[in-house]
Amino acid sequence: MLGVDFMEIEMNKNTTEQAFDSPEVEDIINVRAIISCPSGDYLKKFKNRFPRKDLELMVVAFKIFDFMTCSKCGELLNLNLEFEI
């Protein structure tokens, strides 16, 4: 049993995940985009993460959605955004 515990400690020691209270985690903006067609023909969800310092990249990414249309009915797609800051 001691070998398993030691293996878990070694595996966890090598992980590169950041602690929740580190300042780098606080500088990330999590965004969920929900793209849908007004007629209900299309629904797609996307998730992305943006560093707060690169906020302009997020704005550019959202501008891509301005001209997207539904391939079935030709209507402009709706974009709903959910932010976790």
N, C-alpha and C positions, 0 to 999 in steps of 0.2 A: 504494500500500500504506500510505503514511503516513496517508492520510485515514481508512482503516478503523480503524487503531490509535487515532487521535485520537477517532473516534466512540465506540469502546468505552470509552475513558477518560472521556469526557463522560457516557456513559450510566451507568457505574458510579459516578461522582461524585455523581449525582443520586439514587441508591438510598437508601431509608430503612431498610434492614435494619441491625440492631444487630450489633456485633462480638460474637464468642463470649465474649470475656473481659470484656465490660461487666457491671457489677453488675445491670443490669436484666434481662439474660438469665438470670442465676442465680436470680432471684426468680420464675421461672415454673415451675409444676408441670404437666407433660404427662401426660395421663391417657388411657388407651384402655379403653373399656368394651365388653365382649363380652356381649351378651344372647342367651340360648339357652333353648330349651324342653327340659325333661327327656326328652320323647319324640322329640326330634330334628326336629320340624316347623318350627322357627324358629331362625334364627341371624342376628344383625345386629351389626356392629361400628361403634363411634363413637369419634371422637377429639375431645378438647377441651383447652384450655389455661387454667389458672387462675393468676392472680398469687398469690404466697404471702400477701400481705396480705389477700386476699379469700377465705381458706380456707373461711369460712362459706358462701359461694356454692356451693362444691363440695359441701359436705355437703347443702345444700338440693337441689341437682340430683340427688344420689344417692337421696334419700328418695322421689323420684318413682317410682323403680323398685320400691319395696317392694310395691306393689299391682298391678303389671302382670301380666296373664295372657295365655296363648296364645289367639289367636282361633279356632284349630282344635280344641284339646282342652280348654281351660279351666284347665290347670295353671298354677301360678305360675312365672314365668320366672326363670331363674338369671341372676345378674349377677356377672361376673368382672371385676376391675379390675387394670390394669397401670399402675404409676406410674413416671415418669421424673423424678427430682428433681435 
